[in-house]
Amino acid sequence: IDGSLVIFGCTQLVDIKPVYKVLNEKMKTCKKPIFPVTPTIVGAPEAVEYLQSFGNSTFLDEVTAAKSIGKIYHSPLPAELNEKIQIDAKKIRTTIDNCENGYISPTDIQSLLDASSIARAQEGEFDNEDDAIKFAEKIGFPVVMKVVGPVHKTDVGGVTLNVKNSNEVKSEFKRIMAIKDAKKVLIQNMLSGREVFIGAVAADKFGHLVMAGLGGIFIEVLKDVNSALVPVSRAEADSMIKKLKSYKLIEGTRGQEGINLEKLSDTICRVSALLEIAPEIKEMDINPLLGNSKSLTAVDARIRIEK
């Protein structure tokens, strides 16, 4: 016997408070749990309030009690954190401490990703056209150019893919800087692969929730995302990935190259470790990460902090 489910109703012919008093005493002293199922607060409000006044949780019907206990019974045990992710905690804290509340700059995001050993695209921010051209030539064409300033870059036409030469960099630089609220232009080397997403959000009283799924527009269209509470173990990360409806696409199907699942799982764990060190992070999106069988690289990210 793992516990007792005590169903004690009310006929309204007798006072059931003495029974509930005994039940409360047994709930405090019994070595195994007792789950009381009481009458509704309509049928016997005073008796129910009396039992609850002792600080006890109660069920108002046996169906709800059975469903709740069933969910607990069938929930997996907490995963053991067998390995400690190695990240640069000092650099993370220095970066966070020097940031203001709100969405942080791409430079600070790069610092956090680097400190967490999360691979990212080579990139630089420029407000000078000549410097932008020199950087693009240095990392090699084709490149991607993005506006710095507006939160939703694609909504304002602030992303240009496959920029092939210096002349195109020049013309796109002028166009992007003309966008409202544009501060700089970010240039990255252009990568290829399947898009995946890793994000996080602060959940009141529960810490942080880490999420993962297909990236790009798929996250909005398919809404195929799995999540886990921080800290996330390697086993939990693996389970998050394998339970996605799109897992076959991520794994690779019909001759299409899949994503390195070990690197994807490792990146989820690294995001979890980052959040443990920097609880001020309230929102985090790495979307997309471009992955193939050999690598997984963060292409775009945004982070909002609140101290």
C-alpha positions in Angstrom: 0.0 0.0 0.0 1.5 3.3 -1.1 -1.1 5.6 0.4 -4.8 6.0 1.3 -7.6 7.7 -0.5 -10.2 8.7 2.2 -13.6 9.5 0.8 -15.8 10.9 3.6 -18.9 12.7 2.5 -21.6 14.6 4.3 -25.3 13.6 4.7 -25.9 17.0 6.5 -27.5 14.9 9.4 -24.4 14.9 11.6 -21.4 17.2 12.2 -18.4 15.7 10.4 -15.8 18.1 11.8 -14.7 15.6 14.5 -14.0 13.1 11.7 -11.9 15.7 9.9 -10.0 16.5 13.0 -9.0 12.9 13.4 -8.2 12.7 9.7 -5.9 15.8 10.1 -4.1 14.2 13.0 -3.5 11.0 11.0 -2.3 13.0 7.9 0.4 14.5 10.1 1.5 11.3 11.9 1.0 8.6 9.3 4.2 7.4 7.5 2.3 7.1 4.2 0.3 9.8 2.4 -3.4 10.2 3.0 -5.5 12.0 0.2 -8.8 13.2 1.5 -11.8 13.5 -0.8 -14.3 15.9 0.7 -17.9 17.0 -0.1 -18.2 20.0 -2.4 -17.9 23.5 -0.8 -21.6 23.9 -1.8 -22.7 20.8 0.1 -20.6 21.3 3.3 -18.6 24.5 3.1 -17.9 24.8 6.8 -16.6 21.2 7.1 -14.4 21.6 4.0 -13.0 24.9 5.2 -12.3 23.4 8.6 -10.2 20.6 7.2 -8.4 23.0 4.8 -7.7 25.4 7.7 -5.2 22.9 9.1 -3.1 23.5 5.9 -4.2 20.3 4.2 -4.8 19.9 0.5 -8.1 18.2 -0.4 -9.9 16.9 -3.5 -13.5 17.8 -4.1 -14.2 14.6 -6.1 -12.7 11.2 -6.6 -12.3 11.5 -10.3 -10.0 14.5 -10.0 -8.1 12.7 -7.2 -7.6 9.6 -9.4 -6.4 11.6 -12.4 -3.9 13.6 -10.3 -2.5 10.6 -8.6 -2.3 8.8 -12.0 -0.3 11.6 -13.5 2.2 11.6 -10.6 2.5 7.8 -10.8 3.2 7.8 -14.5 5.6 10.8 -14.4 9.3 9.9 -14.9 11.6 10.2 -11.9 13.9 13.3 -11.9 16.9 12.8 -14.0 20.3 12.6 -12.4 22.8 15.3 -13.5 25.7 12.9 -14.1 28.0 15.4 -15.7 28.9 19.0 -15.1 28.9 21.3 -18.1 32.1 23.3 -18.3 31.4 27.0 -19.0 33.1 30.2 -18.1 31.0 31.4 -15.1 33.2 34.4 -14.4 32.8 35.8 -17.9 29.1 35.2 -17.9 28.7 37.1 -14.6 30.9 40.0 -15.7 28.8 40.3 -18.9 25.5 40.2 -17.1 26.6 42.6 -14.4 27.6 45.1 -17.0 24.3 44.9 -18.9 21.3 47.1 -18.5 17.7 45.7 -18.2 16.0 44.8 -21.5 17.2 43.2 -24.7 21.0 43.1 -24.6 23.3 44.0 -27.5 24.6 41.5 -30.0 28.1 42.0 -28.6 27.0 40.9 -25.1 25.0 38.0 -26.6 28.2 36.9 -28.4 30.1 37.1 -25.1 27.5 34.9 -23.3 27.4 32.3 -26.1 31.2 32.2 -26.3 31.5 31.8 -22.5 29.0 28.9 -22.7 31.0 27.3 -25.6 27.9 27.5 -27.9 29.2 27.7 -31.5 28.1 30.8 -33.3 28.6 32.3 -36.7 31.5 34.8 -37.3 29.9 38.2 -37.1 30.6 41.9 -36.7 28.5 45.1 -36.2 29.2 48.1 -38.3 28.0 51.7 -38.7 30.7 52.4 -41.3 30.3 51.2 -44.8 34.0 50.7 -45.5 34.6 48.7 -42.3 31.6 46.5 -43.3 33.1 45.8 -46.7 36.5 44.9 -45.2 35.0 42.5 -42.7 32.9 40.8 -45.4 35.9 40.3 -47.6 37.9 39.0 -44.6 35.4 36.2 -43.6 34.6 35.4 -47.2 31.5 35.5 -49.4 28.6 34.9 -49.4 27.6 36.7 -46.2 24.3 37.6 -44.4 23.5 41.2 -43.5 21.1 42.1 -40.7 19.8 45.3 -39.2 20.7 46.0 -35.5 18.0 47.9 -33.6 14.5 46.5 -34.4 13.7 43.4 -32.4 12.0 41.6 -35.3 14.5 42.0 -38.2 12.6 40.1 -40.8 9.3 42.0 -40.3 11.1 45.3 -41.3 13.0 43.8 -44.2 16.2 43.9 -42.2 17.7 40.6 -43.3 19.5 40.0 -46.6 20.9 36.5 -47.5 23.5 35.4 -49.9 25.3 38.7 -50.4 28.0 37.7 -52.9 30.4 40.6 -53.4 31.6 44.0 -52.1 29.3 46.0 -54.3 26.3 44.1 -52.9 27.5 44.8 -49.4 27.7 48.5 -50.2 24.2 48.7 -51.6 22.6 46.6 -48.9 24.4 48.6 -46.2 22.8 51.8 -47.4 19.3 50.1 -47.6 19.5 48.5 -44.2 20.7 51.7 -42.4 17.7 53.5 -43.9 15.3 51.3 -41.9 13.6 53.0 -39.0 15.5 52.6 -35.7 18.5 51.0 -37.4 21.7 51.5 -35.4 24.2 49.3 -37.1 24.5 46.4 -39.7 25.5 43.0 -38.5 27.4 40.8 -41.0 27.8 37.0 -40.7 29.2 34.3 -42.8 26.4 32.5 -44.6 25.9 28.9 -43.4 23.6 26.1 -44.5 21.8 23.3 -42.7 18.5 22.5 -41.1 17.1 25.2 -38.8 16.4 24.3 -35.1 15.5 26.4 -32.2 16.5 26.5 -28.5 14.9 29.0 -26.2 14.2 29.7 -22.6 11.8 31.7 -20.4 11.6 32.4 -16.7 8.7 30.6 -15.1 7.5 32.2 -11.9 8.3 30.1 -8.8 9.7 27.3 -11.0 13.0 28.8 -12.3 13.6 28.6 -16.0 12.1 26.5 -18.8 14.3 25.5 -21.7 12.5 24.7 -25.0 13.7 23.1 -28.3 12.2 22.3 -31.7 12.5 23.0 -35.4 13.6 26.6 -36.0 12.9 29.4 -38.4 9.2 29.8 -39.3 8.5 26.2 -38.3 8.3 27.1 -34.7 5.4 29.5 -35.4 3.7 27.3 -37.9 4.1 23.8 -36.4 4.3 24.8 -32.8 6.3 21.6 -32.2 8.3 22.4 -29.1 9.3 20.3 -26.1 10.5 21.8 -22.8 12.2 20.9 -19.5 12.9 22.8 -16.3 16.5 23.9 -15.4 18.8 22.1 -14.7 18.4 19.9 -17.8 20.4 16.7 -17.8 21.7 15.0 -21.0 19.0 12.3 -20.7 16.3 15.0 -20.5 17.7 16.9 -23.4 17.8 13.6 -25.5 14.2 12.9 -24.5 13.1 16.5 -25.5 14.5 16.0 -29.0 13.2 12.4 -29.5 9.7 13.3 -28.5 9.3 16.1 -31.0 6.9 15.3 -33.8 9.5 16.6 -36.2 12.2 14.2 -34.8 12.5 12.3 -38.1 13.3 15.6 -39.9 15.9 16.5 -37.3 17.4 13.0 -37.5 17.5 13.0 -41.3 15.1 11.3 -43.7 14.7 10.4 -47.4 18.3 11.2 -48.2 18.3 14.5 -46.5 21.2 15.2 -44.0 20.1 15.3 -40.4 21.5 17.2 -37.4 24.2 16.0 -35.1 22.0 15.0 -32.2 24.8 14.9 -29.7 25.7 18.5 -30.4 22.0 19.5 -30.2 21.6 17.8 -26.9 24.8 19.3 -25.6 23.7 22.8 -26.6 20.4 22.4 -24.7 22.4 21.5 -21.6 24.8 24.5 -22.1 21.8 26.9 -22.3 20.5 25.3 -19.1 23.9 25.8 -17.4 24.0 29.4 -18.6 20.6 30.1 -17.0 21.8 28.6 -13.7 24.7 31.1 -13.6 22.6 34.0 -15.0 19.1 33.8 -13.5 18.5 37.4 -14.6 17.8 36.1 -18.1 14.1 36.3 -18.5 13.8 35.4 -22.2 16.3 33.8 -24.6 15.9 32.7 -28.2 18.6 31.1 -30.4 16.7 30.9 -33.6 17.9 29.6 -35.9 20.7 27.3 -35.1 21.9 25.8 -38.4 22.8 22.2 -38.1 24.1 19.3 -40.1 25.8 16.0 -39.3 29.0 17.7 -38.3 28.2 21.0 -36.7 25.5 23.1 -35.0 26.0 26.9 -35.2 23.9 29.7 -33.7 23.0 32.2 -36.4 20.8 34.6 -34.6 19.9 35.1 -30.9 18.2 37.6 -28.6 18.3 37.8 -24.8 16.3 39.9 -22.4 17.5 40.4 -18.8 15.8 41.8 -15.8 17.7 42.4 -12.6 
